[in-house]
């Protein structure tokens, strides 16, 4: 469900330009999420507040980078690249999770996982260059492709930080991050307005805002947090590779984008890379050692 809703976000990111500007949709989506959470879960949030006060720096960092920075770059990328590429590049998130986990926690990486990393990155390169390898020589990447890759890097960092969240309910922690995402989005919205590039939503724009707020923002994030809690960030991150599958299908069926040879090759490489990382990467013992969860956190 998380992957399907995020794939829908890729389609929304492609539709948004002209109906609502990147920073406006980022601020408005988190404003809607905060209002909905306060209306329906304020008692739980207030009860968990004492457990969050000592972790405000972590909440600020995760909300600011994992939500605000990711969303702002994602919607900005929609003006320059296709919905298919927006979905395909999210397939790099599991690879980035593995690499960051190794760099920060020295998580063991098997040969199968290493092959998966290389194959997945090759798929992302095909998507970014659209099959034109001269782009690599001249570094002439599409601006949107670069923006979405940086956004994915931020979200990978958010993913590996999730196991270190305070021992409170996922709903309350998400509410705190949503609030921080809204607060940190306001300076960017002010800059966009000052530059004369802000576009406030009309009817179609509000439809996009409400969808991304209730679907990809609220429901999908809660699903993802619960998934990470149950199976850990590395395994949960692998499911992000369903986003290119759903995203490519939605881009063709809903947006009417063409799906050619380059897109098919990129999709095959991304999925092949994740197969290598998940199947060939399994050794005789655990291939991945997750960061320890807090002792006082309720176990599922």
ABEGO torsion letter per residue (X at the ends): XAAAAAAAAAAAAAAABGABBAAAAAAAAAAAAAAAAAAAAAAAAAAAAAAAAAAAAAAAAAAAAAAAAAAAAAAAAAAABBAAAAAAAAAAAAAAAAAAAAAAAGBBBBAAAAAAAAAAAAAAAAAAAGGBAAAAAAGBBBAAAAAAAAAAAAAAAAAAAAAABBBBBAAAAAAAAAAAAAAAAAAAAAAAAAAGABBBBBAAAAAAAAAAAABAAAAAAAAAAAAAAAAEAAAAAAAAAAAAAAAAAAAAAAAGBBBBAAAAAAAAAAAAAAAAAAAAABBABBABBBBBBBAABBBX
